[in-house]
């Protein structure tokens, strides 16, 4: 079994020669017993200087709230995944 360290939760530099399609993905999902749930996904393409952020909250009554940003800068290698953006409006 591979060893996991706190650095595995941070962004990484792509291996040389992996090209423009190399990406790194983080996600988590939670659900309740009544059908409500949350899903967050972050996909970063460092060689293309772009990152997608998707967050969805689904309520038990079928209501869904989605926040998406397809124009984030990639996270810095070795840094935590933190972005500061203007408020939605």
PDB file of N, CA, C and O in Angstrom:
ATOM      1  N   UNK A   1       0.840  -1.170   0.000  1.00  0.00           N
ATOM      2  CA  UNK A   1       0.000   0.000   0.000  1.00  0.00           C
ATOM      3  C   UNK A   1       0.892   1.243   0.000  1.00  0.00           C
ATOM      4  O   UNK A   1       1.850   1.311   0.771  1.00  0.00           O
ATOM      5  N   UNK A   2       0.590   2.229  -0.856  1.00  0.00           N
ATOM      6  CA  UNK A   2       1.422   3.433  -0.904  1.00  0.00           C
ATOM      7  C   UNK A   2       1.295   4.253   0.380  1.00  0.00           C
ATOM      8  O   UNK A   2       0.271   4.222   1.062  1.00  0.00           O
ATOM      9  N   UNK A   3       2.345   4.972   0.680  1.00  0.00           N
ATOM     10  CA  UNK A   3       2.336   5.865   1.833  1.00  0.00           C
ATOM     11  C   UNK A   3       1.704   7.187   1.428  1.00  0.00           C
ATOM     12  O   UNK A   3       2.014   7.731   0.369  1.00  0.00           O
ATOM     13  N   UNK A   4       0.827   7.697   2.265  1.00  0.00           N
ATOM     14  CA  UNK A   4       0.152   8.970   2.011  1.00  0.00           C
ATOM     15  C   UNK A   4       0.656   9.988   3.019  1.00  0.00           C
ATOM     16  O   UNK A   4       0.760   9.698   4.211  1.00  0.00           O
ATOM     17  N   UNK A   5       0.967  11.179   2.533  1.00  0.00           N
ATOM     18  CA  UNK A   5       1.445  12.243   3.417  1.00  0.00           C
ATOM     19  C   UNK A   5       0.569  13.480   3.235  1.00  0.00           C
ATOM     20  O   UNK A   5      -0.189  13.552   2.268  1.00  0.00           O
ATOM     21  N   UNK A   6       0.655  14.451   4.138  1.00  0.00           N
ATOM     22  CA  UNK A   6      -0.114  15.696   3.977  1.00  0.00           C
ATOM     23  C   UNK A   6       0.179  16.404   2.651  1.00  0.00           C
ATOM     24  O   UNK A   6      -0.685  17.102   2.119  1.00  0.00           O
ATOM     25  N   UNK A   7       1.388  16.231   2.117  1.00  0.00           N
ATOM     26  CA  UNK A   7       1.718  16.861   0.829  1.00  0.00           C
ATOM     27  C   UNK A   7       0.880  16.317  -0.315  1.00  0.00           C
ATOM     28  O   UNK A   7       0.736  16.983  -1.341  1.00  0.00           O
ATOM     29  N   UNK A   8       0.324  15.120  -0.162  1.00  0.00           N
ATOM     30  CA  UNK A   8      -0.526  14.555  -1.206  1.00  0.00           C
ATOM     31  C   UNK A   8      -1.833  15.324  -1.359  1.00  0.00           C
ATOM     32  O   UNK A   8      -2.502  15.201  -2.385  1.00  0.00           O
ATOM     33  N   UNK A   9      -2.206  16.114  -0.356  1.00  0.00           N
ATOM     34  CA  UNK A   9      -3.429  16.905  -0.405  1.00  0.00           C
ATOM     35  C   UNK A   9      -3.204  18.273  -1.037  1.00  0.00           C
ATOM     36  O   UNK A   9      -4.149  19.047  -1.185  1.00  0.00           O
ATOM     37  N   UNK A  10      -2.009  18.568  -1.396  1.00  0.00           N
ATOM     38  CA  UNK A  10      -1.665  19.853  -2.014  1.00  0.00           C
ATOM     39  C   UNK A  10      -1.478  19.658  -3.514  1.00  0.00           C
ATOM     40  O   UNK A  10      -1.421  18.530  -4.004  1.00  0.00           O
ATOM     41  N   UNK A  11      -1.386  20.763  -4.228  1.00  0.00           N
ATOM     42  CA  UNK A  11      -1.197  20.664  -5.679  1.00  0.00           C
ATOM     43  C   UNK A  11       0.218  20.165  -5.991  1.00  0.00           C
ATOM     44  O   UNK A  11       1.128  20.284  -5.171  1.00  0.00           O
ATOM     45  N   UNK A  12       0.381  19.606  -7.189  1.00  0.00           N
ATOM     46  CA  UNK A  12       1.643  19.021  -7.627  1.00  0.00           C
ATOM     47  C   UNK A  12       2.077  19.632  -8.954  1.00  0.00           C
ATOM     48  O   UNK A  12       1.259  20.178  -9.693  1.00  0.00           O
ATOM     49  N   UNK A  13       3.355  19.535  -9.243  1.00  0.00           N
ATOM     50  CA  UNK A  13       3.857  19.885 -10.570  1.00  0.00           C
ATOM     51  C   UNK A  13       3.717  18.655 -11.460  1.00  0.00           C
ATOM     52  O   UNK A  13       3.965  17.538 -11.006  1.00  0.00           O
ATOM     53  N   UNK A  14       3.321  18.843 -12.730  1.00  0.00           N
ATOM     54  CA  UNK A  14       3.251  17.678 -13.625  1.00  0.00           C
ATOM     55  C   UNK A  14       4.646  17.145 -13.926  1.00  0.00           C
ATOM     56  O   UNK A  14       5.632  17.881 -13.877  1.00  0.00           O
ATOM     57  N   UNK A  15       4.709  15.869 -14.235  1.00  0.00           N
ATOM     58  CA  UNK A  15       5.974  15.279 -14.655  1.00  0.00           C
ATOM     59  C   UNK A  15       6.356  15.840 -16.024  1.00  0.00           C
ATOM     60  O   UNK A  15       5.478  16.091 -16.850  1.00  0.00           O
ATOM     61  N   UNK A  16       7.646  16.042 -16.278  1.00  0.00           N
ATOM     62  CA  UNK A  16       8.066  16.542 -17.598  1.00  0.00           C
ATOM     63  C   UNK A  16       7.571  15.621 -18.712  1.00  0.00           C
ATOM     64  O   UNK A  16       7.572  14.398 -18.573  1.00  0.00           O
ATOM     65  N   UNK A  17       7.155  16.223 -19.800  1.00  0.00           N
ATOM     66  CA  UNK A  17       6.726  15.453 -20.955  1.00  0.00           C
ATOM     67  C   UNK A  17       5.278  14.998 -20.921  1.00  0.00           C
ATOM     68  O   UNK A  17       4.842  14.283 -21.823  1.00  0.00           O
ATOM     69  N   UNK A  18       4.513  15.397 -19.897  1.00  0.00           N
ATOM     70  CA  UNK A  18       3.117  14.948 -19.832  1.00  0.00           C
ATOM     71  C   UNK A  18       2.200  15.763 -20.733  1.00  0.00           C
ATOM     72  O   UNK A  18       1.065  15.359 -20.986  1.00  0.00           O
ATOM     73  N   UNK A  19       2.676  16.900 -21.219  1.00  0.00           N
ATOM     74  CA  UNK A  19       1.891  17.676 -22.180  1.00  0.00           C
ATOM     75  C   UNK A  19       0.804  18.533 -21.562  1.00  0.00           C
ATOM     76  O   UNK A  19       0.679  18.650 -20.343  1.00  0.00           O
ATOM     77  N   UNK A  20       0.019  19.131 -22.458  1.00  0.00           N
ATOM     78  CA  UNK A  20      -1.011  20.087 -22.032  1.00  0.00           C
ATOM     79  C   UNK A  20      -2.238  19.430 -21.423  1.00  0.00           C
ATOM     80  O   UNK A  20      -3.061  20.115 -20.815  1.00  0.00           O
ATOM     81  N   UNK A  21      -2.379  18.131 -21.571  1.00  0.00           N
ATOM     82  CA  UNK A  21      -3.594  17.481 -21.080  1.00  0.00           C
ATOM     83  C   UNK A  21      -3.488  17.001 -19.637  1.00  0.00           C
ATOM     84  O   UNK A  21      -4.482  16.551 -19.069  1.00  0.00           O
ATOM     85  N   UNK A  22      -2.293  17.089 -19.026  1.00  0.00           N
ATOM     86  CA  UNK A  22      -2.146  16.647 -17.637  1.00  0.00           C
ATOM     87  C   UNK A  22      -3.007  17.524 -16.747  1.00  0.00           C
ATOM     88  O   UNK A  22      -2.980  18.751 -16.846  1.00  0.00           O
ATOM     89  N   UNK A  23      -3.770  16.881 -15.879  1.00  0.00           N
ATOM     90  CA  UNK A  23      -4.585  17.654 -14.943  1.00  0.00           C
ATOM     91  C   UNK A  23      -4.551  16.980 -13.580  1.00  0.00           C
ATOM     92  O   UNK A  23      -4.174  15.817 -13.435  1.00  0.00           O
ATOM     93  N   UNK A  24      -4.951  17.743 -12.611  1.00  0.00           N
ATOM     94  CA  UNK A  24      -5.039  17.245 -11.244  1.00  0.00           C
ATOM     95  C   UNK A  24      -6.449  17.528 -10.760  1.00  0.00           C
ATOM     96  O   UNK A  24      -7.004  18.595 -11.023  1.00  0.00           O
ATOM     97  N   UNK A  25      -7.028  16.566 -10.051  1.00  0.00           N
ATOM     98  CA  UNK A  25      -8.426  16.673  -9.640  1.00  0.00           C
ATOM     99  C   UNK A  25      -8.558  16.409  -8.146  1.00  0.00           C
ATOM    100  O   UNK A  25      -7.927  15.505  -7.597  1.00  0.00           O
ATOM    101  N   UNK A  26      -9.391  17.218  -7.504  1.00  0.00           N
ATOM    102  CA  UNK A  26      -9.765  17.012  -6.111  1.00  0.00           C
ATOM    103  C   UNK A  26     -11.284  17.045  -6.060  1.00  0.00           C
ATOM    104  O   UNK A  26     -11.910  17.823  -6.780  1.00  0.00           O
ATOM    105  N   UNK A  27     -11.887  16.209  -5.215  1.00  0.00           N
ATOM    106  CA  UNK A  27     -13.333  16.253  -5.069  1.00  0.00           C
ATOM    107  C   UNK A  27     -13.743  15.635  -3.746  1.00  0.00           C
ATOM    108  O   UNK A  27     -13.020  14.837  -3.151  1.00  0.00           O
ATOM    109  N   UNK A  28     -14.921  16.028  -3.311  1.00  0.00           N
ATOM    110  CA  UNK A  28     -15.534  15.347  -2.181  1.00  0.00           C
ATOM    111  C   UNK A  28     -17.044  15.413  -2.344  1.00  0.00           C
ATOM    112  O   UNK A  28     -17.584  16.332  -2.958  1.00  0.00           O
ATOM    113  N   UNK A  29     -17.698  14.432  -1.788  1.00  0.00           N
ATOM    114  CA  UNK A  29     -19.161  14.338  -1.855  1.00  0.00           C
ATOM    115  C   UNK A  29     -19.669  13.878  -0.494  1.00  0.00           C
ATOM    116  O   UNK A  29     -19.050  13.040   0.162  1.00  0.00           O
ATOM    117  N   UNK A  30     -20.795  14.432  -0.083  1.00  0.00           N
ATOM    118  CA  UNK A  30     -21.460  13.985   1.144  1.00  0.00           C
ATOM    119  C   UNK A  30     -22.951  13.897   0.852  1.00  0.00           C
ATOM    120  O   UNK A  30     -23.481  14.639   0.024  1.00  0.00           O
ATOM    121  N   UNK A  31     -23.615  12.987   1.538  1.00  0.00           N
ATOM    122  CA  UNK A  31     -25.061  12.820   1.347  1.00  0.00           C
ATOM    123  C   UNK A  31     -25.703  12.472   2.681  1.00  0.00           C
ATOM    124  O   UNK A  31     -25.091  11.847   3.546  1.00  0.00           O
ATOM    125  N   UNK A  32     -26.937  12.891   2.820  1.00  0.00           N
ATOM    126  CA  UNK A  32     -27.693  12.557   4.024  1.00  0.00           C
ATOM    127  C   UNK A  32     -28.687  11.449   3.696  1.00  0.00           C
ATOM    128  O   UNK A  32     -28.882  11.106   2.530  1.00  0.00           O
ATOM    129  N   UNK A  33     -29.288  10.913   4.689  1.00  0.00           N
ATOM    130  CA  UNK A  33     -30.256   9.854   4.489  1.00  0.00           C
ATOM    131  C   UNK A  33     -31.556  10.320   3.865  1.00  0.00           C
ATOM    132  O   UNK A  33     -32.341   9.500   3.389  1.00  0.00           O
ATOM    133  N   UNK A  34     -31.801  11.641   3.858  1.00  0.00           N
ATOM    134  CA  UNK A  34     -33.058  12.149   3.295  1.00  0.00           C
ATOM    135  C   UNK A  34     -32.927  12.590   1.838  1.00  0.00           C
ATOM    136  O   UNK A  34     -33.873  13.150   1.283  1.00  0.00           O
ATOM    137  N   UNK A  35     -31.777  12.349   1.210  1.00  0.00           N
ATOM    138  CA  UNK A  35     -31.607  12.681  -0.197  1.00  0.00           C
ATOM    139  C   UNK A  35     -30.873  13.972  -0.463  1.00  0.00           C
ATOM    140  O   UNK A  35     -30.605  14.291  -1.622  1.00  0.00           O
ATOM    141  N   UNK A  36     -30.533  14.737   0.580  1.00  0.00           N
ATOM    142  CA  UNK A  36     -29.760  15.968   0.384  1.00  0.00           C
ATOM    143  C   UNK A  36     -28.290  15.611   0.237  1.00  0.00           C
ATOM    144  O   UNK A  36     -27.839  14.581   0.739  1.00  0.00           O
ATOM    145  N   UNK A  37     -27.544  16.471  -0.456  1.00  0.00           N
ATOM    146  CA  UNK A  37     -26.130  16.183  -0.618  1.00  0.00           C
ATOM    147  C   UNK A  37     -25.340  17.378  -1.114  1.00  0.00           C
ATOM    148  O   UNK A  37     -25.905  18.379  -1.553  1.00  0.00           O
ATOM    149  N   UNK A  38     -24.033  17.256  -1.036  1.00  0.00           N
ATOM    150  CA  UNK A  38     -23.104  18.289  -1.498  1.00  0.00           C
ATOM    151  C   UNK A  38     -22.020  17.599  -2.316  1.00  0.00           C
ATOM    152  O   UNK A  38     -21.537  16.531  -1.942  1.00  0.00           O
ATOM    153  N   UNK A  39     -21.644  18.206  -3.422  1.00  0.00           N
ATOM    154  CA  UNK A  39     -20.543  17.709  -4.239  1.00  0.00           C
ATOM    155  C   UNK A  39     -19.669  18.898  -4.643  1.00  0.00           C
ATOM    156  O   UNK A  39     -20.176  19.915  -5.118  1.00  0.00           O
ATOM    157  N   UNK A  40     -18.372  18.764  -4.455  1.00  0.00           N
ATOM    158  CA  UNK A  40     -17.413  19.796  -4.857  1.00  0.00           C
ATOM    159  C   UNK A  40     -16.339  19.119  -5.682  1.00  0.00           C
ATOM    160  O   UNK A  40     -15.836  18.057  -5.315  1.00  0.00           O
ATOM    161  N   UNK A  41     -15.992  19.736  -6.794  1.00  0.00           N
ATOM    162  CA  UNK A  41     -14.949  19.195  -7.671  1.00  0.00           C
ATOM    163  C   UNK A  41     -14.077  20.343  -8.157  1.00  0.00           C
ATOM    164  O   UNK A  41     -14.576  21.397  -8.550  1.00  0.00           O
ATOM    165  N   UNK A  42     -12.770  20.124  -8.124  1.00  0.00           N
ATOM    166  CA  UNK A  42     -11.790  21.091  -8.628  1.00  0.00           C
ATOM    167  C   UNK A  42     -10.895  20.343  -9.609  1.00  0.00           C
ATOM    168  O   UNK A  42     -10.335  19.299  -9.274  1.00  0.00           O
ATOM    169  N   UNK A  43     -10.763  20.873 -10.815  1.00  0.00           N
ATOM    170  CA  UNK A  43      -9.885  20.278 -11.831  1.00  0.00           C
ATOM    171  C   UNK A  43      -8.941  21.374 -12.315  1.00  0.00           C
ATOM    172  O   UNK A  43      -9.380  22.449 -12.722  1.00  0.00           O
ATOM    173  N   UNK A  44      -7.652  21.091 -12.268  1.00  0.00           N
ATOM    174  CA  UNK A  44      -6.654  22.087 -12.646  1.00  0.00           C
ATOM    175  C   UNK A  44      -5.767  21.563 -13.765  1.00  0.00           C
ATOM    176  O   UNK A  44      -5.269  20.438 -13.713  1.00  0.00           O
ATOM    177  N   UNK A  45      -5.582  22.402 -14.774  1.00  0.00           N
ATOM    178  CA  UNK A  45      -4.662  22.142 -15.883  1.00  0.00           C
ATOM    179  C   UNK A  45      -3.550  23.193 -15.797  1.00  0.00           C
ATOM    180  O   UNK A  45      -3.679  24.258 -16.401  1.00  0.00           O
ATOM    181  N   UNK A  46      -2.463  22.927 -15.067  1.00  0.00           N
ATOM    182  CA  UNK A  46      -1.414  23.940 -14.891  1.00  0.00           C
ATOM    183  C   UNK A  46      -0.801  24.423 -16.194  1.00  0.00           C
ATOM    184  O   UNK A  46      -0.508  25.611 -16.328  1.00  0.00           O
ATOM    185  N   UNK A  47      -0.597  23.529 -17.162  1.00  0.00           N
ATOM    186  CA  UNK A  47       0.035  23.940 -18.417  1.00  0.00           C
ATOM    187  C   UNK A  47      -0.863  24.845 -19.239  1.00  0.00           C
ATOM    188  O   UNK A  47      -0.382  25.538 -20.136  1.00  0.00           O
ATOM    189  N   UNK A  48      -2.154  24.854 -18.952  1.00  0.00           N
ATOM    190  CA  UNK A  48      -3.099  25.721 -19.651  1.00  0.00           C
ATOM    191  C   UNK A  48      -3.518  26.912 -18.789  1.00  0.00           C
ATOM    192  O   UNK A  48      -4.343  27.724 -19.206  1.00  0.00           O
ATOM    193  N   UNK A  49      -2.948  27.013 -17.587  1.00  0.00           N
ATOM    194  CA  UNK A  49      -3.228  28.109 -16.651  1.00  0.00           C
ATOM    195  C   UNK A  49      -4.723  28.264 -16.398  1.00  0.00           C
ATOM    196  O   UNK A  49      -5.249  29.377 -16.405  1.00  0.00           O
ATOM    197  N   UNK A  50      -5.407  27.132 -16.172  1.00  0.00           N
ATOM    198  CA  UNK A  50      -6.834  27.212 -15.877  1.00  0.00           C
ATOM    199  C   UNK A  50      -7.245  26.152 -14.874  1.00  0.00           C
ATOM    200  O   UNK A  50      -6.656  25.074 -14.794  1.00  0.00           O
ATOM    201  N   UNK A  51      -8.260  26.487 -14.125  1.00  0.00           N
ATOM    202  CA  UNK A  51      -8.820  25.594 -13.124  1.00  0.00           C
ATOM    203  C   UNK A  51     -10.325  25.770 -13.110  1.00  0.00           C
ATOM    204  O   UNK A  51     -10.832  26.887 -13.210  1.00  0.00           O
ATOM    205  N   UNK A  52     -11.033  24.663 -12.986  1.00  0.00           N
ATOM    206  CA  UNK A  52     -12.496  24.687 -12.847  1.00  0.00           C
ATOM    207  C   UNK A  52     -12.842  24.385 -11.404  1.00  0.00           C
ATOM    208  O   UNK A  52     -12.223  23.529 -10.772  1.00  0.00           O
ATOM    209  N   UNK A  53     -13.838  25.093 -10.885  1.00  0.00           N
ATOM    210  CA  UNK A  53     -14.374  24.830  -9.549  1.00  0.00           C
ATOM    211  C   UNK A  53     -15.877  24.634  -9.687  1.00  0.00           C
ATOM    212  O   UNK A  53     -16.569  25.495 -10.231  1.00  0.00           O
ATOM    213  N   UNK A  54     -16.379  23.517  -9.202  1.00  0.00           N
ATOM    214  CA  UNK A  54     -17.814  23.238  -9.224  1.00  0.00           C
ATOM    215  C   UNK A  54     -18.248  22.873  -7.815  1.00  0.00           C
ATOM    216  O   UNK A  54     -17.621  22.035  -7.167  1.00  0.00           O
ATOM    217  N   UNK A  55     -19.300  23.487  -7.347  1.00  0.00           N
ATOM    218  CA  UNK A  55     -19.906  23.116  -6.063  1.00  0.00           C
ATOM    219  C   UNK A  55     -21.407  23.024  -6.284  1.00  0.00           C
ATOM    220  O   UNK A  55     -22.015  23.937  -6.844  1.00  0.00           O
ATOM    221  N   UNK A  56     -22.004  21.924  -5.845  1.00  0.00           N
ATOM    222  CA  UNK A  56     -23.442  21.710  -5.978  1.00  0.00           C
ATOM    223  C   UNK A  56     -24.018  21.301  -4.628  1.00  0.00           C
ATOM    224  O   UNK A  56     -23.469  20.441  -3.939  1.00  0.00           O
ATOM    225  N   UNK A  57     -25.123  21.924  -4.264  1.00  0.00           N
ATOM    226  CA  UNK A  57     -25.857  21.551  -3.055  1.00  0.00           C
ATOM    227  C   UNK A  57     -27.247  21.135  -3.506  1.00  0.00           C
ATOM    228  O   UNK A  57     -27.970  21.918  -4.124  1.00  0.00           O
ATOM    229  N   UNK A  58     -27.611  19.915  -3.199  1.00  0.00           N
ATOM    230  CA  UNK A  58     -28.935  19.400  -3.556  1.00  0.00           C
ATOM    231  C   UNK A  58     -29.726  19.186  -2.270  1.00  0.00           C
ATOM    232  O   UNK A  58     -29.269  18.502  -1.355  1.00  0.00           O
ATOM    233  N   UNK A  59     -30.917  19.778  -2.210  1.00  0.00           N
ATOM    234  CA  UNK A  59     -31.776  19.621  -1.046  1.00  0.00           C
ATOM    235  C   UNK A  59     -32.716  18.445  -1.248  1.00  0.00           C
ATOM    236  O   UNK A  59     -32.925  17.995  -2.374  1.00  0.00           O
ATOM    237  N   UNK A  60     -33.270  17.960  -0.181  1.00  0.00           N
ATOM    238  CA  UNK A  60     -34.152  16.791  -0.244  1.00  0.00           C
ATOM    239  C   UNK A  60     -35.388  17.044  -1.094  1.00  0.00           C
ATOM    240  O   UNK A  60     -35.955  16.104  -1.651  1.00  0.00           O
ATOM    241  N   UNK A  61     -35.818  18.315  -1.205  1.00  0.00           N
ATOM    242  CA  UNK A  61     -37.010  18.619  -2.002  1.00  0.00           C
ATOM    243  C   UNK A  61     -36.712  18.730  -3.506  1.00  0.00           C
ATOM    244  O   UNK A  61     -37.608  19.038  -4.292  1.00  0.00           O
ATOM    245  N   UNK A  62     -35.453  18.478  -3.907  1.00  0.00           N
ATOM    246  CA  UNK A  62     -35.082  18.534  -5.319  1.00  0.00           C
ATOM    247  C   UNK A  62     -34.448  19.846  -5.738  1.00  0.00           C
ATOM    248  O   UNK A  62     -33.958  19.958  -6.862  1.00  0.00           O
ATOM    249  N   UNK A  63     -34.445  20.841  -4.861  1.00  0.00           N
ATOM    250  CA  UNK A  63     -33.797  22.116  -5.163  1.00  0.00           C
ATOM    251  C   UNK A  63     -32.290  21.906  -5.261  1.00  0.00           C
ATOM    252  O   UNK A  63     -31.697  21.178  -4.463  1.00  0.00           O
ATOM    253  N   UNK A  64     -31.680  22.554  -6.251  1.00  0.00           N
ATOM    254  CA  UNK A  64     -30.233  22.437  -6.426  1.00  0.00           C
ATOM    255  C   UNK A  64     -29.632  23.828  -6.603  1.00  0.00           C
ATOM    256  O   UNK A  64     -30.145  24.647  -7.365  1.00  0.00           O
ATOM    257  N   UNK A  65     -28.556  24.078  -5.898  1.00  0.00           N
ATOM    258  CA  UNK A  65     -27.806  25.325  -6.036  1.00  0.00           C
ATOM    259  C   UNK A  65     -26.430  24.953  -6.565  1.00  0.00           C
ATOM    260  O   UNK A  65     -25.776  24.065  -6.018  1.00  0.00           O
ATOM    261  N   UNK A  66     -25.989  25.615  -7.612  1.00  0.00           N
ATOM    262  CA  UNK A  66     -24.694  25.312  -8.208  1.00  0.00           C
ATOM    263  C   UNK A  66     -23.849  26.582  -8.281  1.00  0.00           C
ATOM    264  O   UNK A  66     -24.343  27.655  -8.627  1.00  0.00           O
ATOM    265  N   UNK A  67     -22.582  26.441  -7.951  1.00  0.00           N
ATOM    266  CA  UNK A  67     -21.608  27.516  -8.119  1.00  0.00           C
ATOM    267  C   UNK A  67     -20.500  26.940  -8.976  1.00  0.00           C
ATOM    268  O   UNK A  67     -19.883  25.937  -8.618  1.00  0.00           O
ATOM    269  N   UNK A  68     -20.251  27.580 -10.112  1.00  0.00           N
ATOM    270  CA  UNK A  68     -19.203  27.117 -11.031  1.00  0.00           C
ATOM    271  C   UNK A  68     -18.335  28.289 -11.443  1.00  0.00           C
ATOM    272  O   UNK A  68     -18.830  29.386 -11.702  1.00  0.00           O
ATOM    273  N   UNK A  69     -17.062  28.050 -11.500  1.00  0.00           N
ATOM    274  CA  UNK A  69     -16.118  29.046 -12.002  1.00  0.00           C
ATOM    275  C   UNK A  69     -15.130  28.302 -12.883  1.00  0.00           C
ATOM    276  O   UNK A  69     -14.402  27.428 -12.411  1.00  0.00           O
ATOM    277  N   UNK A  70     -15.106  28.649 -14.168  1.00  0.00           N
ATOM    278  CA  UNK A  70     -14.202  28.001 -15.128  1.00  0.00           C
ATOM    279  C   UNK A  70     -13.031  28.905 -15.477  1.00  0.00           C
ATOM    280  O   UNK A  70     -12.364  28.703 -16.492  1.00  0.00           O
ATOM    281  N   UNK A  71     -12.783  29.897 -14.639  1.00  0.00           N
ATOM    282  CA  UNK A  71     -11.739  30.864 -14.953  1.00  0.00           C
ATOM    283  C   UNK A  71     -10.845  31.135 -13.746  1.00  0.00           C
ATOM    284  O   UNK A  71     -10.457  32.279 -13.508  1.00  0.00           O
ATOM    285  N   UNK A  72     -10.517  30.100 -12.986  1.00  0.00           N
ATOM    286  CA  UNK A  72      -9.614  30.268 -11.852  1.00  0.00           C
ATOM    287  C   UNK A  72      -8.183  30.026 -12.285  1.00  0.00           C
ATOM    288  O   UNK A  72      -7.938  29.214 -13.178  1.00  0.00           O
ATOM    289  N   UNK A  73      -7.227  30.717 -11.668  1.00  0.00           N
ATOM    290  CA  UNK A  73      -5.830  30.388 -11.947  1.00  0.00           C
ATOM    291  C   UNK A  73      -5.490  29.061 -11.287  1.00  0.00           C
ATOM    292  O   UNK A  73      -6.126  28.689 -10.301  1.00  0.00           O
ATOM    293  N   UNK A  74      -4.506  28.341 -11.803  1.00  0.00           N
ATOM    294  CA  UNK A  74      -4.131  27.083 -11.158  1.00  0.00           C
ATOM    295  C   UNK A  74      -3.526  27.351  -9.782  1.00  0.00           C
ATOM    296  O   UNK A  74      -2.923  28.402  -9.562  1.00  0.00           O
ATOM    297  N   UNK A  75      -3.684  26.405  -8.855  1.00  0.00           N
ATOM    298  CA  UNK A  75      -3.048  26.585  -7.551  1.00  0.00           C
ATOM    299  C   UNK A  75      -1.535  26.475  -7.681  1.00  0.00           C
ATOM    300  O   UNK A  75      -1.024  25.806  -8.580  1.00  0.00           O
ATOM    301  N   UNK A  76      -0.837  27.128  -6.788  1.00  0.00           N
ATOM    302  CA  UNK A  76       0.618  27.035  -6.808  1.00  0.00           C
ATOM    303  C   UNK A  76       1.034  25.668  -6.270  1.00  0.00           C
ATOM    304  O   UNK A  76       0.457  25.175  -5.301  1.00  0.00           O
ATOM    305  N   UNK A  77       2.026  25.064  -6.895  1.00  0.00           N
ATOM    306  CA  UNK A  77       2.492  23.744  -6.466  1.00  0.00           C
ATOM    307  C   UNK A  77       2.892  23.793  -4.996  1.00  0.00           C
ATOM    308  O   UNK A  77       3.591  24.708  -4.561  1.00  0.00           O
ATOM    309  N   UNK A  78       2.445  22.807  -4.247  1.00  0.00           N
ATOM    310  CA  UNK A  78       2.787  22.717  -2.842  1.00  0.00           C
ATOM    311  C   UNK A  78       1.946  23.564  -1.922  1.00  0.00           C
ATOM    312  O   UNK A  78       2.138  23.533  -0.707  1.00  0.00           O
ATOM    313  N   UNK A  79       1.007  24.329  -2.479  1.00  0.00           N
ATOM    314  CA  UNK A  79       0.163  25.207  -1.656  1.00  0.00           C
ATOM    315  C   UNK A  79      -1.196  24.564  -1.441  1.00  0.00           C
ATOM    316  O   UNK A  79      -1.606  23.679  -2.192  1.00  0.00           O
ATOM    317  N   UNK A  80      -1.887  25.019  -0.410  1.00  0.00           N
ATOM    318  CA  UNK A  80      -3.250  24.572  -0.176  1.00  0.00           C
ATOM    319  C   UNK A  80      -4.165  25.112  -1.259  1.00  0.00           C
ATOM    320  O   UNK A  80      -3.834  26.094  -1.923  1.00  0.00           O
ATOM    321  N   UNK A  81      -5.308  24.478  -1.439  1.00  0.00           N
ATOM    322  CA  UNK A  81      -6.268  24.909  -2.461  1.00  0.00           C
ATOM    323  C   UNK A  81      -7.138  26.030  -1.902  1.00  0.00           C
ATOM    324  O   UNK A  81      -8.192  25.783  -1.315  1.00  0.00           O
ATOM    325  N   UNK A  82      -6.680  27.262  -2.094  1.00  0.00           N
ATOM    326  CA  UNK A  82      -7.419  28.430  -1.607  1.00  0.00           C
ATOM    327  C   UNK A  82      -7.488  29.445  -2.734  1.00  0.00           C
ATOM    328  O   UNK A  82      -6.466  29.818  -3.310  1.00  0.00           O
ATOM    329  N   UNK A  83      -8.708  29.891  -3.047  1.00  0.00           N
ATOM    330  CA  UNK A  83      -8.910  30.953  -4.023  1.00  0.00           C
ATOM    331  C   UNK A  83      -9.743  32.039  -3.381  1.00  0.00           C
ATOM    332  O   UNK A  83     -10.652  31.752  -2.602  1.00  0.00           O
ATOM    333  N   UNK A  84      -9.444  33.263  -3.697  1.00  0.00           N
ATOM    334  CA  UNK A  84     -10.236  34.409  -3.263  1.00  0.00           C
ATOM    335  C   UNK A  84     -10.839  35.019  -4.519  1.00  0.00           C
ATOM    336  O   UNK A  84     -10.117  35.392  -5.444  1.00  0.00           O
ATOM    337  N   UNK A  85     -12.166  35.119  -4.550  1.00  0.00           N
ATOM    338  CA  UNK A  85     -12.856  35.651  -5.716  1.00  0.00           C
ATOM    339  C   UNK A  85     -13.855  36.703  -5.273  1.00  0.00           C
ATOM    340  O   UNK A  85     -14.330  36.657  -4.138  1.00  0.00           O
ATOM    341  N   UNK A  86     -14.192  37.662  -6.152  1.00  0.00           N
ATOM    342  CA  UNK A  86     -15.233  38.627  -5.818  1.00  0.00           C
ATOM    343  C   UNK A  86     -16.560  37.897  -5.558  1.00  0.00           C
ATOM    344  O   UNK A  86     -16.790  36.799  -6.065  1.00  0.00           O
ATOM    345  N   UNK A  87     -17.401  38.514  -4.780  1.00  0.00           N
ATOM    346  CA  UNK A  87     -18.706  37.912  -4.469  1.00  0.00           C
ATOM    347  C   UNK A  87     -19.535  37.763  -5.720  1.00  0.00           C
ATOM    348  O   UNK A  87     -19.428  38.565  -6.648  1.00  0.00           O
ATOM    349  N   UNK A  88     -20.356  36.741  -5.745  1.00  0.00           N
ATOM    350  CA  UNK A  88     -21.278  36.544  -6.853  1.00  0.00           C
ATOM    351  C   UNK A  88     -22.338  37.631  -6.794  1.00  0.00           C
ATOM    352  O   UNK A  88     -22.788  38.025  -5.718  1.00  0.00           O
ATOM    353  N   UNK A  89     -22.718  38.095  -7.938  1.00  0.00           N
ATOM    354  CA  UNK A  89     -23.747  39.126  -7.877  1.00  0.00           C
ATOM    355  C   UNK A  89     -24.287  39.486  -9.221  1.00  0.00           C
ATOM    356  O   UNK A  89     -25.163  40.344  -9.326  1.00  0.00           O
TER     357      UNK A  89
END
